[in-house]
Amino acid sequence: MKIRDHLKTEQFRQLEKMKQRKEKVDWRELMGMNKQTLKRGRGGAMKRKV
């Protein structure tokens, strides 16, 4: 079964409108995979993890 089988008609229409947009969605950024990572350095100060 596909997702569209579970959607109401108005939700399905909104999904179709979203597909028609030409914008590319960066899923990694939305999921938070590209955010800055920090670690504790000497003396307990936070530094960027390299």
Backbone hydrogen bonds, N-H to C=O, Kabsch-Sander energy under -0.5 kcal/mol:
donor,donor_aa,acceptor,acceptor_aa,energy
5,D,2,K,-1.0
6,H,2,K,-0.5
6,H,3,I,-1.7
7,L,3,I,-0.7
12,F,8,K,-2.2
13,R,9,T,-2.0
14,Q,10,E,-1.8
15,L,11,Q,-2.0
16,E,12,F,-2.0
17,K,13,R,-2.0
18,M,14,Q,-2.0
19,K,15,L,-1.7
20,Q,16,E,-1.3
21,R,17,K,-0.7
21,R,18,M,-0.7
26,D,24,K,-0.5
27,W,25,V,-1.2
30,L,26,D,-1.8
31,M,27,W,-2.1
32,G,29,E,-0.9
33,M,28,R,-2.6
34,N,28,R,-0.6
35,K,32,G,-0.6
39,K,47,K,-2.7
41,G,45,A,-3.8
44,G,41,G,-1.7
45,A,42,R,-0.9
47,K,39,K,-2.9
49,K,37,T,-2.4
